[in-house]
């Protein structure tokens, strides 16, 4: 993995400034923190022309890898840590073959290469944190042996914190680090188990980021979607399908569409029953039909779009009207499709909300209790009113399930449509005769 795969202008600019700063190596030597041999080695590369440094690394690369990491382990001043991290990064830049030299420092010291870098993550200096994250990603993502279970979770928790803190630099580096780490299957499962990371992806996409960030997050989600358990659960937990359809529809870069369509293909291939309903509700079918007619430079998009078109078409053609309604509810995003306001539909199907221990009714009640989306609230409370109107025991069922107070509360909702639909629902709850079960 090339060091440049995790790189930002922010890090590059600060690295240039740090290279120019003096470090008191002689003072460290007088304080017995640096040996005479270490001082001699560091002077051969510190503030020296690039050609001379490269020559030293070419002939003594293993020695310098061990030197840099030992000094990083033993010296705690922030400016010195900054300098050493830059020296490590400079040694690796455009020289992937040197990554192994740093990984093999563990043969001389079991604390190396990782312990000093993890300690650097715990400092209060943002540059030290981000530079350490960059280097950890390079080392961890290229480990020939399985990544140590104790190391990766701690690093992933740090990346999750970077995403949650909101600093643009931290967020940018965190996403790039994850983009590299997720190429390893064991990392995917650990990322999924780390609170905050997938939520962080969703939160960033909801801020309408630029094309590059949208692509990087879509690429991360594509890698995650190769795992069966993730493909089965990700939409239910994060409503990712609806969000990705929106991103793809407004994308100006083909690579963003490519990553999203490839993600959808994985989701359909690995977990069709969990994801196809949500894709139909999110109107992915007309979008992929349109993609199939466009002149695209990337053939993979065309192939994946055709696959999705055929799968969605087959599903759509086999749906009954009630199946369409059920798909909407299961997606968690009902909208004002014609079925909701059809009297004939409710006369025929209201009782079906009781199936499977009131599965669909419970979804409606959950949406009423938990959603903040005015459209979802209005549709859900409307459907509850239709259920009560067309199922003679509906009033008692809703009362027993404990949502009557919430529906009444919605009559004073700030959104006029929600308030109106709640009023109509309450009228049904009050006016319908009580029938004992």
TORKOL-4160 file (C-alpha; in steps of 0.2 Angstrom, whole numbers, padded with zeros to 4 digits, m for minus):
437
<pt num="1" X="0000" Y="0000" Z="0000"/>
<pt num="2" X="0007" Y="0017" Z="m0005"/>
<pt num="3" X="0008" Y="0030" Z="0008"/>
<pt num="4" X="0000" Y="0042" Z="m0004"/>
<pt num="5" X="m0016" Y="0033" Z="m0002"/>
<pt num="6" X="m0019" Y="0041" Z="0015"/>
<pt num="7" X="m0013" Y="0059" Z="0011"/>
<pt num="8" X="m0021" Y="0077" Z="0013"/>
<pt num="9" X="m0015" Y="0094" Z="0009"/>
<pt num="10" X="m0016" Y="0098" Z="0027"/>
<pt num="11" X="m0004" Y="0084" Z="0032"/>
<pt num="12" X="0008" Y="0089" Z="0017"/>
<pt num="13" X="0009" Y="0107" Z="0022"/>
<pt num="14" X="0012" Y="0104" Z="0040"/>
<pt num="15" X="0025" Y="0091" Z="0036"/>
<pt num="16" X="0035" Y="0103" Z="0026"/>
<pt num="17" X="0035" Y="0116" Z="0040"/>
<pt num="18" X="0040" Y="0102" Z="0052"/>
<pt num="19" X="0055" Y="0097" Z="0041"/>
<pt num="20" X="0062" Y="0115" Z="0043"/>
<pt num="21" X="0061" Y="0115" Z="0062"/>
<pt num="22" X="0077" Y="0111" Z="0072"/>
<pt num="23" X="0077" Y="0097" Z="0085"/>
<pt num="24" X="0089" Y="0097" Z="0100"/>
<pt num="25" X="0097" Y="0081" Z="0096"/>
<pt num="26" X="0113" Y="0086" Z="0105"/>
<pt num="27" X="0103" Y="0090" Z="0121"/>
<pt num="28" X="0095" Y="0073" Z="0121"/>
<pt num="29" X="0112" Y="0066" Z="0119"/>
<pt num="30" X="0118" Y="0076" Z="0134"/>
<pt num="31" X="0103" Y="0070" Z="0144"/>
<pt num="32" X="0107" Y="0052" Z="0140"/>
<pt num="33" X="0091" Y="0050" Z="0130"/>
<pt num="34" X="0100" Y="0047" Z="0114"/>
<pt num="35" X="0116" Y="0037" Z="0113"/>
<pt num="36" X="0131" Y="0042" Z="0103"/>
<pt num="37" X="0128" Y="0030" Z="0089"/>
<pt num="38" X="0110" Y="0036" Z="0088"/>
<pt num="39" X="0116" Y="0054" Z="0087"/>
<pt num="40" X="0128" Y="0050" Z="0073"/>
<pt num="41" X="0115" Y="0041" Z="0063"/>
<pt num="42" X="0102" Y="0055" Z="0065"/>
<pt num="43" X="0114" Y="0068" Z="0060"/>
<pt num="44" X="0118" Y="0059" Z="0044"/>
<pt num="45" X="0099" Y="0062" Z="0039"/>
<pt num="46" X="0093" Y="0077" Z="0049"/>
<pt num="47" X="0090" Y="0092" Z="0038"/>
<pt num="48" X="0101" Y="0084" Z="0024"/>
<pt num="49" X="0097" Y="0084" Z="0005"/>
<pt num="50" X="0085" Y="0071" Z="m0001"/>
<pt num="51" X="0098" Y="0062" Z="m0011"/>
<pt num="52" X="0110" Y="0060" Z="0004"/>
<pt num="53" X="0095" Y="0054" Z="0015"/>
<pt num="54" X="0090" Y="0042" Z="0001"/>
<pt num="55" X="0108" Y="0035" Z="0000"/>
<pt num="56" X="0108" Y="0032" Z="0019"/>
<pt num="57" X="0091" Y="0023" Z="0018"/>
<pt num="58" X="0097" Y="0013" Z="0003"/>
<pt num="59" X="0112" Y="0006" Z="0012"/>
<pt num="60" X="0106" Y="0006" Z="0030"/>
<pt num="61" X="0087" Y="0005" Z="0029"/>
<pt num="62" X="0084" Y="m0008" Z="0042"/>
<pt num="63" X="0095" Y="0002" Z="0054"/>
<pt num="64" X="0086" Y="0018" Z="0051"/>
<pt num="65" X="0069" Y="0010" Z="0053"/>
<pt num="66" X="0074" Y="0003" Z="0070"/>
<pt num="67" X="0081" Y="0020" Z="0075"/>
<pt num="68" X="0066" Y="0031" Z="0070"/>
<pt num="69" X="0054" Y="0019" Z="0080"/>
<pt num="70" X="0065" Y="0018" Z="0095"/>
<pt num="71" X="0067" Y="0036" Z="0096"/>
<pt num="72" X="0048" Y="0038" Z="0094"/>
<pt num="73" X="0046" Y="0026" Z="0108"/>
<pt num="74" X="0058" Y="0035" Z="0120"/>
<pt num="75" X="0056" Y="0053" Z="0117"/>
<pt num="76" X="0040" Y="0062" Z="0122"/>
<pt num="77" X="0041" Y="0080" Z="0116"/>
<pt num="78" X="0028" Y="0084" Z="0104"/>
<pt num="79" X="0040" Y="0093" Z="0091"/>
<pt num="80" X="0052" Y="0079" Z="0092"/>
<pt num="81" X="0038" Y="0066" Z="0089"/>
<pt num="82" X="0032" Y="0077" Z="0074"/>
<pt num="83" X="0049" Y="0076" Z="0067"/>
<pt num="84" X="0051" Y="0057" Z="0069"/>
<pt num="85" X="0034" Y="0054" Z="0061"/>
<pt num="86" X="0039" Y="0064" Z="0046"/>
<pt num="87" X="0055" Y="0055" Z="0045"/>
<pt num="88" X="0046" Y="0038" Z="0045"/>
<pt num="89" X="0034" Y="0044" Z="0032"/>
<pt num="90" X="0048" Y="0052" Z="0021"/>
<pt num="91" X="0057" Y="0035" Z="0021"/>
<pt num="92" X="0041" Y="0026" Z="0015"/>
<pt num="93" X="0035" Y="0038" Z="0002"/>
<pt num="94" X="0037" Y="0030" Z="m0015"/>
<pt num="95" X="0046" Y="0016" Z="m0007"/>
<pt num="96" X="0033" Y="0002" Z="m0003"/>
<pt num="97" X="0047" Y="m0011" Z="m0001"/>
<pt num="98" X="0053" Y="m0002" Z="0015"/>
<pt num="99" X="0036" Y="m0005" Z="0024"/>
<pt num="100" X="0043" Y="m0023" Z="0028"/>
<pt num="101" X="0059" Y="m0015" Z="0036"/>
<pt num="102" X="0048" Y="m0006" Z="0048"/>
<pt num="103" X="0036" Y="m0021" Z="0052"/>
<pt num="104" X="0052" Y="m0032" Z="0055"/>
<pt num="105" X="0058" Y="m0020" Z="0069"/>
<pt num="106" X="0047" Y="m0032" Z="0080"/>
<pt num="107" X="0062" Y="m0044" Z="0079"/>
<pt num="108" X="0073" Y="m0033" Z="0089"/>
<pt num="109" X="0059" Y="m0025" Z="0100"/>
<pt num="110" X="0042" Y="m0032" Z="0103"/>
<pt num="111" X="0035" Y="m0015" Z="0107"/>
<pt num="112" X="0039" Y="m0010" Z="0089"/>
<pt num="113" X="0033" Y="m0005" Z="0077"/>
<pt num="114" X="0015" Y="m0002" Z="0084"/>
<pt num="115" X="0017" Y="0004" Z="0102"/>
<pt num="116" X="0025" Y="0020" Z="0099"/>
<pt num="117" X="0012" Y="0024" Z="0085"/>
<pt num="118" X="m0002" Y="0020" Z="0097"/>
<pt num="119" X="0005" Y="0031" Z="0110"/>
<pt num="120" X="0006" Y="0045" Z="0097"/>
<pt num="121" X="m0013" Y="0043" Z="0094"/>
<pt num="122" X="m0016" Y="0047" Z="0112"/>
<pt num="123" X="m0007" Y="0064" Z="0112"/>
<pt num="124" X="m0017" Y="0081" Z="0111"/>
<pt num="125" X="m0008" Y="0086" Z="0095"/>
<pt num="126" X="m0018" Y="0084" Z="0079"/>
<pt num="127" X="m0004" Y="0082" Z="0067"/>
<pt num="128" X="0004" Y="0069" Z="0078"/>
<pt num="129" X="m0012" Y="0060" Z="0079"/>
<pt num="130" X="m0016" Y="0060" Z="0060"/>
<pt num="131" X="0002" Y="0056" Z="0055"/>
<pt num="132" X="0002" Y="0041" Z="0067"/>
<pt num="133" X="m0015" Y="0036" Z="0060"/>
<pt num="134" X="m0008" Y="0037" Z="0042"/>
<pt num="135" X="0007" Y="0026" Z="0046"/>
<pt num="136" X="m0003" Y="0014" Z="0056"/>
<pt num="137" X="m0014" Y="0011" Z="0041"/>
<pt num="138" X="0001" Y="0008" Z="0030"/>
<pt num="139" X="0008" Y="m0005" Z="0042"/>
<pt num="140" X="m0008" Y="m0013" Z="0047"/>
<pt num="141" X="m0016" Y="m0015" Z="0030"/>
<pt num="142" X="0000" Y="m0023" Z="0023"/>
<pt num="143" X="0004" Y="m0035" Z="0037"/>
<pt num="144" X="0007" Y="m0052" Z="0030"/>
<pt num="145" X="0001" Y="m0061" Z="0045"/>
<pt num="146" X="m0017" Y="m0058" Z="0052"/>
<pt num="147" X="m0019" Y="m0042" Z="0061"/>
<pt num="148" X="m0017" Y="m0043" Z="0080"/>
<pt num="149" X="m0035" Y="m0043" Z="0087"/>
<pt num="150" X="m0029" Y="m0032" Z="0101"/>
<pt num="151" X="m0022" Y="m0019" Z="0090"/>
<pt num="152" X="m0035" Y="m0016" Z="0076"/>
<pt num="153" X="m0051" Y="m0013" Z="0088"/>
<pt num="154" X="m0041" Y="0001" Z="0097"/>
<pt num="155" X="m0036" Y="0009" Z="0081"/>
<pt num="156" X="m0054" Y="0008" Z="0074"/>
<pt num="157" X="m0061" Y="0016" Z="0090"/>
<pt num="158" X="m0049" Y="0031" Z="0086"/>
<pt num="159" X="m0055" Y="0032" Z="0068"/>
<pt num="160" X="m0073" Y="0032" Z="0074"/>
<pt num="161" X="m0069" Y="0046" Z="0086"/>
<pt num="162" X="m0060" Y="0056" Z="0072"/>
<pt num="163" X="m0076" Y="0055" Z="0062"/>
<pt num="164" X="m0087" Y="0060" Z="0076"/>
<pt num="165" X="m0077" Y="0075" Z="0081"/>
<pt num="166" X="m0081" Y="0084" Z="0065"/>
<pt num="167" X="m0063" Y="0091" Z="0062"/>
<pt num="168" X="m0062" Y="0091" Z="0042"/>
<pt num="169" X="m0044" Y="0085" Z="0043"/>
<pt num="170" X="m0048" Y="0071" Z="0055"/>
<pt num="171" X="m0063" Y="0066" Z="0046"/>
<pt num="172" X="m0054" Y="0065" Z="0029"/>
<pt num="173" X="m0040" Y="0055" Z="0036"/>
<pt num="174" X="m0051" Y="0043" Z="0045"/>
<pt num="175" X="m0061" Y="0039" Z="0029"/>
<pt num="176" X="m0045" Y="0037" Z="0019"/>
<pt num="177" X="m0038" Y="0025" Z="0033"/>
<pt num="178" X="m0054" Y="0015" Z="0033"/>
<pt num="179" X="m0054" Y="0014" Z="0014"/>
<pt num="180" X="m0037" Y="0005" Z="0015"/>
<pt num="181" X="m0040" Y="m0006" Z="0030"/>
<pt num="182" X="m0057" Y="m0013" Z="0023"/>
<pt num="183" X="m0048" Y="m0022" Z="0009"/>
<pt num="184" X="m0044" Y="m0035" Z="0022"/>
<pt num="185" X="m0059" Y="m0046" Z="0027"/>
<pt num="186" X="m0055" Y="m0047" Z="0045"/>
<pt num="187" X="m0055" Y="m0028" Z="0046"/>
<pt num="188" X="m0073" Y="m0027" Z="0038"/>
<pt num="189" X="m0080" Y="m0038" Z="0052"/>
<pt num="190" X="m0071" Y="m0027" Z="0065"/>
<pt num="191" X="m0077" Y="m0011" Z="0057"/>
<pt num="192" X="m0095" Y="m0017" Z="0058"/>
<pt num="193" X="m0093" Y="m0021" Z="0076"/>
<pt num="194" X="m0086" Y="m0003" Z="0080"/>
<pt num="195" X="m0099" Y="0009" Z="0085"/>
<pt num="196" X="m0099" Y="0025" Z="0076"/>
<pt num="197" X="m0090" Y="0021" Z="0060"/>
<pt num="198" X="m0105" Y="0016" Z="0048"/>
<pt num="199" X="m0115" Y="0029" Z="0057"/>
<pt num="200" X="m0101" Y="0041" Z="0053"/>
<pt num="201" X="m0102" Y="0037" Z="0034"/>
<pt num="202" X="m0120" Y="0040" Z="0034"/>
<pt num="203" X="m0119" Y="0057" Z="0044"/>
<pt num="204" X="m0105" Y="0063" Z="0031"/>
<pt num="205" X="m0116" Y="0058" Z="0016"/>
<pt num="206" X="m0131" Y="0067" Z="0023"/>
<pt num="207" X="m0120" Y="0083" Z="0023"/>
<pt num="208" X="m0119" Y="0082" Z="0004"/>
<pt num="209" X="m0100" Y="0081" Z="0003"/>
<pt num="210" X="m0090" Y="0083" Z="m0013"/>
<pt num="211" X="m0088" Y="0070" Z="m0026"/>
<pt num="212" X="m0071" Y="0063" Z="m0019"/>
<pt num="213" X="m0078" Y="0060" Z="m0001"/>
<pt num="214" X="m0094" Y="0053" Z="m0008"/>
<pt num="215" X="m0084" Y="0041" Z="m0018"/>
<pt num="216" X="m0072" Y="0036" Z="m0004"/>
<pt num="217" X="m0087" Y="0032" Z="0007"/>
<pt num="218" X="m0096" Y="0023" Z="m0006"/>
<pt num="219" X="m0081" Y="0013" Z="m0009"/>
<pt num="220" X="m0080" Y="0008" Z="0010"/>
<pt num="221" X="m0098" Y="0003" Z="0009"/>
<pt num="222" X="m0095" Y="m0008" Z="m0006"/>
<pt num="223" X="m0081" Y="m0017" Z="0003"/>
<pt num="224" X="m0092" Y="m0019" Z="0018"/>
<pt num="225" X="m0106" Y="m0026" Z="0007"/>
<pt num="226" X="m0095" Y="m0042" Z="0003"/>
<pt num="227" X="m0098" Y="m0048" Z="0021"/>
<pt num="228" X="m0115" Y="m0058" Z="0022"/>
<pt num="229" X="m0120" Y="m0052" Z="0039"/>
<pt num="230" X="m0117" Y="m0034" Z="0034"/>
<pt num="231" X="m0126" Y="m0036" Z="0018"/>
<pt num="232" X="m0141" Y="m0043" Z="0028"/>
<pt num="233" X="m0141" Y="m0030" Z="0042"/>
<pt num="234" X="m0134" Y="m0013" Z="0035"/>
<pt num="235" X="m0150" Y="m0006" Z="0027"/>
<pt num="236" X="m0161" Y="m0011" Z="0042"/>
<pt num="237" X="m0149" Y="m0002" Z="0054"/>
<pt num="238" X="m0144" Y="0013" Z="0044"/>
<pt num="239" X="m0157" Y="0015" Z="0029"/>
<pt num="240" X="m0142" Y="0015" Z="0018"/>
<pt num="241" X="m0152" Y="0010" Z="0002"/>
<pt num="242" X="m0162" Y="0026" Z="0001"/>
<pt num="243" X="m0147" Y="0037" Z="0005"/>
<pt num="244" X="m0136" Y="0029" Z="m0008"/>
<pt num="245" X="m0150" Y="0031" Z="m0021"/>
<pt num="246" X="m0151" Y="0050" Z="m0017"/>
<pt num="247" X="m0132" Y="0051" Z="m0019"/>
<pt num="248" X="m0131" Y="0042" Z="m0035"/>
<pt num="249" X="m0145" Y="0052" Z="m0043"/>
<pt num="250" X="m0136" Y="0068" Z="m0039"/>
<pt num="251" X="m0118" Y="0062" Z="m0043"/>
<pt num="252" X="m0108" Y="0072" Z="m0055"/>
<pt num="253" X="m0094" Y="0059" Z="m0056"/>
<pt num="254" X="m0096" Y="0042" Z="m0064"/>
<pt num="255" X="m0085" Y="0034" Z="m0051"/>
<pt num="256" X="m0097" Y="0038" Z="m0037"/>
<pt num="257" X="m0111" Y="0030" Z="m0047"/>
<pt num="258" X="m0100" Y="0015" Z="m0051"/>
<pt num="259" X="m0096" Y="0012" Z="m0032"/>
<pt num="260" X="m0114" Y="0014" Z="m0027"/>
<pt num="261" X="m0121" Y="0002" Z="m0041"/>
<pt num="262" X="m0108" Y="m0011" Z="m0036"/>
<pt num="263" X="m0113" Y="m0010" Z="m0018"/>
<pt num="264" X="m0131" Y="m0012" Z="m0023"/>
<pt num="265" X="m0127" Y="m0028" Z="m0033"/>
<pt num="266" X="m0118" Y="m0035" Z="m0018"/>
<pt num="267" X="m0133" Y="m0032" Z="m0007"/>
<pt num="268" X="m0145" Y="m0040" Z="m0019"/>
<pt num="269" X="m0133" Y="m0055" Z="m0022"/>
<pt num="270" X="m0130" Y="m0058" Z="m0004"/>
<pt num="271" X="m0147" Y="m0053" Z="0004"/>
<pt num="272" X="m0160" Y="m0050" Z="m0009"/>
<pt num="273" X="m0175" Y="m0052" Z="0003"/>
<pt num="274" X="m0168" Y="m0039" Z="0015"/>
<pt num="275" X="m0163" Y="m0026" Z="0002"/>
<pt num="276" X="m0174" Y="m0028" Z="m0014"/>
<pt num="277" X="m0190" Y="m0021" Z="m0005"/>
<pt num="278" X="m0180" Y="m0005" Z="0000"/>
<pt num="279" X="m0173" Y="m0003" Z="m0017"/>
<pt num="280" X="m0190" Y="m0003" Z="m0025"/>
<pt num="281" X="m0197" Y="0009" Z="m0012"/>
<pt num="282" X="m0182" Y="0021" Z="m0015"/>
<pt num="283" X="m0186" Y="0020" Z="m0034"/>
<pt num="284" X="m0169" Y="0012" Z="m0039"/>
<pt num="285" X="m0178" Y="0003" Z="m0053"/>
<pt num="286" X="m0181" Y="0019" Z="m0064"/>
<pt num="287" X="m0164" Y="0025" Z="m0060"/>
<pt num="288" X="m0155" Y="0009" Z="m0066"/>
<pt num="289" X="m0166" Y="0008" Z="m0081"/>
<pt num="290" X="m0160" Y="0026" Z="m0086"/>
<pt num="291" X="m0142" Y="0020" Z="m0083"/>
<pt num="292" X="m0144" Y="0006" Z="m0095"/>
<pt num="293" X="m0149" Y="0019" Z="m0109"/>
<pt num="294" X="m0134" Y="0031" Z="m0105"/>
<pt num="295" X="m0117" Y="0031" Z="m0114"/>
<pt num="296" X="m0105" Y="0027" Z="m0099"/>
<pt num="297" X="m0087" Y="0025" Z="m0100"/>
<pt num="298" X="m0086" Y="0012" Z="m0087"/>
<pt num="299" X="m0093" Y="m0005" Z="m0093"/>
<pt num="300" X="m0095" Y="m0011" Z="m0075"/>
<pt num="301" X="m0108" Y="0002" Z="m0072"/>
<pt num="302" X="m0118" Y="m0004" Z="m0087"/>
<pt num="303" X="m0116" Y="m0023" Z="m0082"/>
<pt num="304" X="m0121" Y="m0020" Z="m0064"/>
<pt num="305" X="m0136" Y="m0008" Z="m0069"/>
<pt num="306" X="m0143" Y="m0022" Z="m0080"/>
<pt num="307" X="m0141" Y="m0035" Z="m0066"/>
<pt num="308" X="m0151" Y="m0023" Z="m0054"/>
<pt num="309" X="m0164" Y="m0019" Z="m0068"/>
<pt num="310" X="m0168" Y="m0037" Z="m0071"/>
<pt num="311" X="m0168" Y="m0042" Z="m0052"/>
<pt num="312" X="m0179" Y="m0027" Z="m0048"/>
<pt num="313" X="m0191" Y="m0030" Z="m0063"/>
<pt num="314" X="m0193" Y="m0048" Z="m0058"/>
<pt num="315" X="m0197" Y="m0043" Z="m0040"/>
<pt num="316" X="m0209" Y="m0029" Z="m0046"/>
<pt num="317" X="m0219" Y="m0039" Z="m0058"/>
<pt num="318" X="m0222" Y="m0053" Z="m0044"/>
<pt num="319" X="m0228" Y="m0040" Z="m0031"/>
<pt num="320" X="m0247" Y="m0039" Z="m0027"/>
<pt num="321" X="m0253" Y="m0022" Z="m0021"/>
<pt num="322" X="m0252" Y="m0028" Z="m0003"/>
<pt num="323" X="m0234" Y="m0034" Z="m0006"/>
<pt num="324" X="m0229" Y="m0016" Z="m0012"/>
<pt num="325" X="m0237" Y="m0009" Z="0004"/>
<pt num="326" X="m0228" Y="m0021" Z="0014"/>
<pt num="327" X="m0211" Y="m0017" Z="0006"/>
<pt num="328" X="m0214" Y="0001" Z="0009"/>
<pt num="329" X="m0216" Y="m0002" Z="0028"/>
<pt num="330" X="m0202" Y="m0014" Z="0029"/>
<pt num="331" X="m0191" Y="m0001" Z="0021"/>
<pt num="332" X="m0195" Y="0011" Z="0036"/>
<pt num="333" X="m0199" Y="0025" Z="0023"/>
<pt num="334" X="m0217" Y="0025" Z="0018"/>
<pt num="335" X="m0222" Y="0039" Z="0007"/>
<pt num="336" X="m0239" Y="0045" Z="m0001"/>
<pt num="337" X="m0240" Y="0031" Z="m0014"/>
<pt num="338" X="m0258" Y="0029" Z="m0021"/>
<pt num="339" X="m0261" Y="0013" Z="m0010"/>
<pt num="340" X="m0262" Y="0023" Z="0006"/>
<pt num="341" X="m0277" Y="0033" Z="0001"/>
<pt num="342" X="m0287" Y="0019" Z="m0008"/>
<pt num="343" X="m0302" Y="0014" Z="0002"/>
<pt num="344" X="m0304" Y="m0002" Z="m0008"/>
<pt num="345" X="m0286" Y="m0007" Z="m0002"/>
<pt num="346" X="m0290" Y="m0004" Z="0016"/>
<pt num="347" X="m0307" Y="m0013" Z="0015"/>
<pt num="348" X="m0298" Y="m0028" Z="0008"/>
<pt num="349" X="m0281" Y="m0028" Z="0018"/>
<pt num="350" X="m0283" Y="m0019" Z="0035"/>
<pt num="351" X="m0284" Y="m0035" Z="0044"/>
<pt num="352" X="m0268" Y="m0041" Z="0036"/>
<pt num="353" X="m0259" Y="m0029" Z="0047"/>
<pt num="354" X="m0262" Y="m0042" Z="0061"/>
<pt num="355" X="m0252" Y="m0055" Z="0053"/>
<pt num="356" X="m0236" Y="m0062" Z="0061"/>
<pt num="357" X="m0241" Y="m0055" Z="0078"/>
<pt num="358" X="m0246" Y="m0038" Z="0071"/>
<pt num="359" X="m0229" Y="m0036" Z="0062"/>
<pt num="360" X="m0234" Y="m0022" Z="0050"/>
<pt num="361" X="m0245" Y="m0014" Z="0063"/>
<pt num="362" X="m0230" Y="m0013" Z="0075"/>
<pt num="363" X="m0220" Y="m0005" Z="0062"/>
<pt num="364" X="m0232" Y="0009" Z="0060"/>
<pt num="365" X="m0233" Y="0011" Z="0078"/>
<pt num="366" X="m0214" Y="0012" Z="0079"/>
<pt num="367" X="m0213" Y="0025" Z="0065"/>
<pt num="368" X="m0226" Y="0035" Z="0074"/>
<pt num="369" X="m0216" Y="0034" Z="0091"/>
<pt num="370" X="m0199" Y="0036" Z="0084"/>
<pt num="371" X="m0198" Y="0045" Z="0067"/>
<pt num="372" X="m0194" Y="0064" Z="0066"/>
<pt num="373" X="m0199" Y="0064" Z="0047"/>
<pt num="374" X="m0215" Y="0073" Z="0044"/>
<pt num="375" X="m0220" Y="0063" Z="0029"/>
<pt num="376" X="m0217" Y="0047" Z="0038"/>
<pt num="377" X="m0227" Y="0053" Z="0053"/>
<pt num="378" X="m0241" Y="0059" Z="0042"/>
<pt num="379" X="m0242" Y="0042" Z="0032"/>
<pt num="380" X="m0240" Y="0031" Z="0047"/>
<pt num="381" X="m0254" Y="0040" Z="0057"/>
<pt num="382" X="m0265" Y="0040" Z="0042"/>
<pt num="383" X="m0263" Y="0022" Z="0040"/>
<pt num="384" X="m0267" Y="0018" Z="0058"/>
<pt num="385" X="m0283" Y="0028" Z="0056"/>
<pt num="386" X="m0288" Y="0018" Z="0041"/>
<pt num="387" X="m0284" Y="0002" Z="0051"/>
<pt num="388" X="m0295" Y="0007" Z="0065"/>
<pt num="389" X="m0309" Y="0012" Z="0052"/>
<pt num="390" X="m0309" Y="m0004" Z="0043"/>
<pt num="391" X="m0305" Y="m0017" Z="0056"/>
<pt num="392" X="m0318" Y="m0018" Z="0070"/>
<pt num="393" X="m0306" Y="m0022" Z="0084"/>
<pt num="394" X="m0293" Y="m0010" Z="0078"/>
<pt num="395" X="m0296" Y="0003" Z="0092"/>
<pt num="396" X="m0293" Y="m0010" Z="0106"/>
<pt num="397" X="m0278" Y="m0017" Z="0098"/>
<pt num="398" X="m0269" Y="0000" Z="0096"/>
<pt num="399" X="m0275" Y="0004" Z="0114"/>
<pt num="400" X="m0267" Y="m0012" Z="0120"/>
<pt num="401" X="m0251" Y="m0009" Z="0111"/>
<pt num="402" X="m0249" Y="0008" Z="0120"/>
<pt num="403" X="m0248" Y="0021" Z="0106"/>
<pt num="404" X="m0265" Y="0031" Z="0108"/>
<pt num="405" X="m0257" Y="0044" Z="0119"/>
<pt num="406" X="m0243" Y="0047" Z="0106"/>
<pt num="407" X="m0256" Y="0049" Z="0092"/>
<pt num="408" X="m0265" Y="0062" Z="0102"/>
<pt num="409" X="m0249" Y="0071" Z="0105"/>
<pt num="410" X="m0246" Y="0072" Z="0086"/>
<pt num="411" X="m0262" Y="0083" Z="0084"/>
<pt num="412" X="m0251" Y="0098" Z="0090"/>
<pt num="413" X="m0237" Y="0093" Z="0079"/>
<pt num="414" X="m0228" Y="0109" Z="0071"/>
<pt num="415" X="m0231" Y="0101" Z="0053"/>
<pt num="416" X="m0249" Y="0105" Z="0048"/>
<pt num="417" X="m0251" Y="0089" Z="0038"/>
<pt num="418" X="m0245" Y="0078" Z="0053"/>
<pt num="419" X="m0257" Y="0087" Z="0064"/>
<pt num="420" X="m0272" Y="0085" Z="0052"/>
<pt num="421" X="m0269" Y="0066" Z="0049"/>
<pt num="422" X="m0267" Y="0064" Z="0068"/>
<pt num="423" X="m0283" Y="0072" Z="0071"/>
<pt num="424" X="m0292" Y="0061" Z="0058"/>
<pt num="425" X="m0284" Y="0046" Z="0067"/>
<pt num="426" X="m0290" Y="0051" Z="0084"/>
<pt num="427" X="m0308" Y="0054" Z="0077"/>
<pt num="428" X="m0308" Y="0036" Z="0072"/>
<pt num="429" X="m0301" Y="0030" Z="0088"/>
<pt num="430" X="m0315" Y="0040" Z="0097"/>
<pt num="431" X="m0329" Y="0036" Z="0086"/>
<pt num="432" X="m0327" Y="0018" Z="0082"/>
<pt num="433" X="m0337" Y="0006" Z="0093"/>
<pt num="434" X="m0327" Y="m0004" Z="0106"/>
<pt num="435" X="m0328" Y="m0022" Z="0102"/>
<pt num="436" X="m0321" Y="m0034" Z="0115"/>
<pt num="437" X="m0309" Y="m0046" Z="0109"/>
